[in-house]
């Protein structure tokens, strides 16, 4: 996940450098802001009432109002901002509330052979995830557990196999080194921001190495494909045997350096990526499901990088210029009031 945002910005910059002289930016063109409901409450039937969705949409508007406190929206010029609100999967047992994604598209104004135009097709964008931690969590420690379409090995028990898969699916490693910035803001790997209610229990809980290793091994022992099951489980058991009992009751961490467990891919040696699972107790279920209880988004710690990218984008008339200006000027503290308590 590291530096994904900057990588995308650089890719955008590179795509438009070649035609820079053909499409000069119009920095003083008046800009508009639009909020567009892209089926935020219609893609899945999650059982939300009309009252809940109506109240939630007002909360979404409130988030966009806070984002627009950014100085680039003061006397907005040089770009249009089309903001789409998307539906996300219904909450599972670890979630609560109405999840959504808000995508801010920054379409720069430019001239093409004397004609004024705006980049509207897939413009550079910035996203906030609302009431969900899937983006923060990344991939889990198991694959899906669909019912086999071919004959499984003798004695295969689907429900037992799925139970291990479900436990592993809840586990993930955090993106990287954690900083507690205070005021209900955490930052990971110098760019992933989580805004939350610090008065609630932690939004994730650590996982023991012994517990996770035995789930992983159990999952592969029960796998329906006998060849995979026997081979992978045997290798994992051999790795697990190398870990002394005194270490097994420590916390689990993503393994990028412990040569004892390359297949298990976890280690009891402390590092910047502990394995955790979402904490269902974080959510205040006394609040209505329309409430906003957590936000995640990207914004680099090193803002001087945005400054350098902004200068280059302006020099080459890159359509990423408005987005980089926005990120450079952002104050993440402006989003703290969006969290309901």
C-alpha positions as CSV (number, residue, x, y, z in Angstrom):
1,X,0.0,0.0,0.0
2,X,3.0,2.3,0.5
3,X,3.1,5.4,-1.6
4,X,0.2,4.2,-3.8
5,X,-1.2,7.7,-4.0
6,X,2.0,9.3,-5.1
7,X,2.6,6.5,-7.6
8,X,-0.8,7.2,-9.1
9,X,-0.1,10.9,-9.2
10,X,3.2,10.4,-10.9
11,X,1.6,8.1,-13.5
12,X,-1.0,10.8,-14.2
13,X,1.8,13.4,-14.5
14,X,3.7,11.2,-16.9
15,X,0.7,10.5,-19.2
16,X,0.1,14.2,-19.7
17,X,3.6,15.5,-20.0
18,X,3.9,14.7,-23.7
19,X,1.0,16.9,-24.7
20,X,1.8,19.6,-22.2
21,X,2.3,22.4,-24.8
22,X,-0.8,21.4,-26.6
23,X,-3.1,21.7,-23.6
24,X,-2.1,24.6,-21.4
25,X,-4.0,24.8,-18.1
26,X,-6.5,27.7,-17.5
27,X,-5.7,28.6,-13.9
28,X,-8.3,31.4,-13.6
29,X,-11.3,29.6,-15.0
30,X,-14.2,29.6,-12.5
31,X,-14.7,26.1,-11.1
32,X,-17.8,24.3,-9.8
33,X,-18.4,21.6,-7.1
34,X,-21.0,18.9,-7.6
35,X,-22.0,16.1,-5.2
36,X,-23.5,13.1,-7.1
37,X,-25.2,10.1,-5.5
38,X,-23.9,7.1,-7.5
39,X,-26.3,4.6,-6.1
40,X,-25.0,4.8,-2.5
41,X,-28.1,3.1,-1.0
42,X,-29.3,1.0,-3.9
43,X,-26.6,-1.5,-4.8
44,X,-27.2,-3.9,-1.9
45,X,-30.2,-4.5,0.3
46,X,-28.7,-3.9,3.7
47,X,-32.0,-3.3,5.4
48,X,-31.4,0.4,6.0
49,X,-34.6,2.5,6.3
50,X,-35.5,5.6,4.3
51,X,-35.1,7.6,7.5
52,X,-31.6,6.2,8.0
53,X,-30.5,6.8,4.4
54,X,-31.9,10.3,4.4
55,X,-30.1,11.2,7.6
56,X,-26.9,9.6,6.4
57,X,-26.8,11.5,3.2
58,X,-26.9,14.7,5.2
59,X,-23.9,13.4,7.0
60,X,-22.2,12.8,3.7
61,X,-22.9,16.4,2.7
62,X,-21.4,17.4,6.0
63,X,-18.1,15.5,5.2
64,X,-17.9,17.2,1.8
65,X,-18.4,20.6,3.5
66,X,-15.5,19.9,5.8
67,X,-13.3,18.9,2.8
68,X,-14.2,22.1,1.1
69,X,-12.6,24.1,3.9
70,X,-9.4,23.4,2.0
71,X,-8.1,26.7,0.7
72,X,-8.2,25.5,-2.9
73,X,-12.0,25.7,-2.7
74,X,-11.9,29.3,-1.6
75,X,-12.9,31.2,-4.8
76,X,-12.5,27.9,-6.6
77,X,-10.7,28.4,-10.0
78,X,-8.8,26.2,-12.5
79,X,-10.8,23.0,-11.9
80,X,-14.2,21.5,-11.4
81,X,-14.7,19.0,-8.6
82,X,-17.3,16.2,-9.3
83,X,-17.7,14.2,-6.1
84,X,-19.4,10.7,-6.3
85,X,-20.8,8.8,-3.4
86,X,-20.6,5.0,-3.9
87,X,-22.2,2.1,-2.0
88,X,-20.0,-0.5,-0.3
89,X,-20.8,-4.0,1.0
90,X,-23.2,-4.4,3.8
91,X,-21.6,-4.4,7.3
92,X,-20.6,-7.8,8.7
93,X,-20.5,-8.8,12.4
94,X,-17.5,-6.5,12.9
95,X,-19.1,-3.5,11.3
96,X,-22.0,-1.1,12.0
97,X,-23.6,1.8,10.3
98,X,-23.9,2.7,6.6
99,X,-20.6,2.2,4.7
100,X,-19.8,4.3,1.7
101,X,-17.0,5.8,-0.4
102,X,-16.7,9.4,-1.4
103,X,-14.5,10.1,-4.4
104,X,-13.5,13.7,-5.2
105,X,-12.5,14.1,-8.9
106,X,-10.4,17.1,-9.7
107,X,-10.9,18.0,-13.4
108,X,-8.5,20.7,-14.6
109,X,-9.6,23.3,-17.1
110,X,-7.4,23.6,-20.2
111,X,-7.4,24.9,-23.8
112,X,-7.2,22.7,-26.9
113,X,-6.4,24.7,-30.0
114,X,-8.3,27.7,-28.6
115,X,-11.2,25.6,-27.3
116,X,-11.9,25.6,-23.5
117,X,-12.4,22.2,-22.0
118,X,-12.3,20.4,-18.7
119,X,-10.9,16.9,-17.9
120,X,-14.0,15.0,-16.8
121,X,-13.3,11.4,-17.8
122,X,-11.5,9.7,-14.9
123,X,-9.8,12.8,-13.6
124,X,-7.2,12.5,-10.8
125,X,-9.1,11.8,-7.6
126,X,-8.9,11.5,-3.8
127,X,-11.1,9.1,-1.8
128,X,-12.6,8.9,1.7
129,X,-13.9,5.6,3.1
130,X,-16.8,6.0,5.5
131,X,-17.8,3.6,8.3
132,X,-15.5,0.9,7.1
133,X,-12.0,-0.4,7.6
134,X,-11.6,-2.7,4.6
135,X,-9.4,-0.2,2.8
136,X,-7.3,0.2,5.9
137,X,-7.3,-3.6,6.5
138,X,-6.2,-4.8,3.1
139,X,-6.0,-8.5,2.4
140,X,-6.8,-11.1,5.1
141,X,-5.0,-14.3,6.0
142,X,-7.2,-16.7,4.0
143,X,-8.7,-17.2,0.6
144,X,-12.4,-17.6,0.1
145,X,-13.9,-20.9,1.1
146,X,-16.4,-21.8,-1.7
147,X,-18.0,-25.2,-1.8
148,X,-15.9,-27.4,-4.0
149,X,-17.1,-27.9,-7.6
150,X,-15.1,-31.1,-7.9
151,X,-15.0,-34.1,-5.7
152,X,-13.0,-33.2,-2.5
153,X,-10.6,-35.5,-0.6
154,X,-12.1,-38.3,1.5
155,X,-13.4,-37.1,4.8
156,X,-13.7,-33.4,3.7
157,X,-15.9,-31.4,6.0
158,X,-17.0,-28.1,4.4
159,X,-18.3,-26.5,7.6
160,X,-15.2,-27.1,9.6
161,X,-13.0,-25.8,6.8
162,X,-15.1,-22.7,6.4
163,X,-15.0,-22.0,10.1
164,X,-11.2,-21.7,9.9
165,X,-11.5,-19.6,6.8
166,X,-13.9,-17.3,8.5
167,X,-11.5,-16.8,11.5
168,X,-8.6,-16.1,9.2
169,X,-10.6,-13.7,7.0
170,X,-11.0,-11.4,10.0
171,X,-7.2,-11.2,10.5
172,X,-5.0,-8.7,8.7
173,X,-1.7,-6.8,9.4
174,X,-1.8,-3.1,9.8
175,X,-0.2,-1.1,6.9
176,X,3.0,-0.1,8.8
177,X,4.4,2.0,11.6
178,X,1.6,3.6,13.6
179,X,1.6,7.2,14.8
180,X,-1.0,8.5,17.2
181,X,-1.4,12.1,16.2
182,X,-4.0,12.8,18.9
183,X,-7.5,14.2,18.6
184,X,-8.8,10.9,17.2
185,X,-6.3,10.6,14.3
186,X,-3.9,7.8,13.7
187,X,-1.4,7.6,10.8
188,X,0.2,4.4,9.4
189,X,3.2,4.1,7.1
190,X,3.4,7.9,6.9
191,X,0.3,8.2,4.7
192,X,-2.8,6.1,5.7
193,X,-5.0,8.2,7.9
194,X,-7.7,6.9,10.3
195,X,-10.1,9.4,11.9
196,X,-12.1,7.9,14.8
197,X,-13.6,8.4,18.2
198,X,-10.8,8.0,20.8
199,X,-13.4,7.6,23.6
200,X,-14.4,4.2,22.2
201,X,-12.6,0.9,22.6
202,X,-9.8,0.3,20.0
203,X,-11.0,-0.3,16.4
204,X,-8.8,-3.4,16.2
205,X,-7.4,-6.0,18.5
206,X,-4.0,-7.9,18.3
207,X,-3.9,-11.6,17.6
208,X,-1.7,-14.2,19.3
209,X,0.9,-16.0,17.3
210,X,-0.1,-19.4,18.6
211,X,-3.8,-18.8,17.8
212,X,-3.1,-17.5,14.3
213,X,-0.6,-20.2,13.4
214,X,-3.0,-23.0,14.5
215,X,-5.8,-21.5,12.5
216,X,-3.6,-21.3,9.3
217,X,-2.4,-24.8,9.7
218,X,-6.0,-26.0,10.5
219,X,-7.3,-24.3,7.4
220,X,-4.8,-26.1,5.1
221,X,-5.2,-29.5,6.9
222,X,-8.9,-29.3,6.1
223,X,-8.5,-27.9,2.5
224,X,-10.5,-30.0,0.0
225,X,-7.6,-30.5,-2.4
226,X,-5.6,-33.4,-0.9
227,X,-2.3,-32.6,-2.7
228,X,-2.3,-29.0,-1.6
229,X,-3.6,-29.9,1.9
230,X,-0.9,-32.5,2.6
231,X,2.0,-30.5,1.1
232,X,1.3,-27.1,2.5
233,X,0.1,-28.2,6.0
234,X,3.2,-30.4,6.3
235,X,5.5,-27.4,5.5
236,X,3.7,-25.2,7.9
237,X,3.8,-27.7,10.7
238,X,7.5,-28.0,10.2
239,X,7.9,-24.2,10.5
240,X,5.7,-24.0,13.6
241,X,7.8,-26.7,15.3
242,X,10.8,-24.3,15.0
243,X,9.1,-21.7,17.2
244,X,9.8,-22.3,21.0
245,X,6.8,-22.5,23.3
246,X,8.0,-19.4,25.0
247,X,7.5,-17.4,21.8
248,X,4.2,-18.9,20.7
249,X,2.1,-16.9,23.2
250,X,3.4,-13.6,21.9
251,X,1.6,-11.4,19.4
252,X,1.7,-12.3,15.7
253,X,3.3,-10.0,13.2
254,X,3.5,-10.0,9.4
255,X,6.7,-11.8,8.5
256,X,9.1,-10.0,6.2
257,X,12.3,-11.1,7.9
258,X,11.9,-14.3,10.1
259,X,13.5,-17.1,8.1
260,X,11.9,-19.7,10.3
261,X,8.4,-19.1,8.9
262,X,8.4,-18.2,5.2
263,X,5.3,-20.3,4.4
264,X,3.2,-19.3,7.5
265,X,4.2,-15.7,6.7
266,X,3.8,-14.7,10.3
267,X,6.3,-14.3,13.2
268,X,6.3,-13.7,17.0
269,X,9.2,-11.2,16.5
270,X,7.8,-7.7,17.1
271,X,7.6,-5.4,14.1
272,X,5.7,-2.5,12.5
273,X,3.0,-4.7,11.1
274,X,1.2,-6.6,13.9
275,X,-1.6,-8.9,12.9
276,X,-5.0,-7.7,14.2
277,X,-8.7,-8.2,13.7
278,X,-11.4,-5.6,13.7
279,X,-13.0,-4.9,17.1
280,X,-16.9,-5.0,16.9
281,X,-16.9,-3.2,20.3
282,X,-15.5,-0.1,18.7
283,X,-18.9,0.8,17.2
284,X,-21.3,2.8,19.4
285,X,-24.5,1.0,18.6
286,X,-26.5,3.5,20.6
287,X,-25.9,5.9,17.8
288,X,-28.2,5.6,14.7
289,X,-26.9,3.6,11.8
290,X,-26.8,6.9,9.8
291,X,-24.0,8.2,12.1
292,X,-20.4,8.6,11.0
293,X,-18.0,6.7,13.3
294,X,-14.8,6.2,11.3
295,X,-13.1,7.6,8.2
296,X,-10.0,6.5,6.3
297,X,-8.0,8.2,3.5
298,X,-4.5,8.8,2.2
299,X,-2.4,11.9,2.8
300,X,1.4,11.9,3.0
301,X,3.3,13.2,6.0
302,X,6.0,14.7,3.8
303,X,4.1,17.6,2.3
304,X,7.2,18.9,0.7
305,X,6.8,16.1,-1.8
306,X,3.4,17.6,-2.8
307,X,5.1,21.0,-3.2
308,X,7.7,19.5,-5.6
309,X,5.0,17.6,-7.5
310,X,2.8,20.7,-7.8
311,X,5.7,22.7,-9.3
312,X,6.4,20.0,-11.8
313,X,2.7,19.6,-12.7
314,X,2.3,23.3,-13.3
315,X,5.5,23.5,-15.4
316,X,4.2,20.7,-17.7
317,X,0.5,21.6,-17.6
318,X,-0.3,18.2,-16.0
319,X,-4.0,17.7,-15.2
320,X,-2.9,16.4,-11.8
321,X,-2.1,20.0,-10.7
322,X,-5.4,20.8,-8.9
323,X,-5.4,17.5,-6.9
324,X,-1.8,18.0,-5.8
325,X,-2.6,21.6,-4.7
326,X,-5.5,20.2,-2.7
327,X,-3.3,17.5,-0.9
328,X,-0.6,20.0,-0.2
329,X,-3.0,22.4,1.5
330,X,-5.0,19.8,3.4
331,X,-5.4,20.0,7.2
332,X,-6.5,16.5,8.3
333,X,-7.8,18.0,11.5
334,X,-10.7,19.6,9.6
335,X,-12.3,16.2,9.3
336,X,-12.4,15.4,13.0
337,X,-15.8,17.1,13.5
338,X,-17.4,14.5,11.1
339,X,-17.1,11.8,13.7
340,X,-20.4,11.4,15.7
341,X,-20.1,10.6,19.4
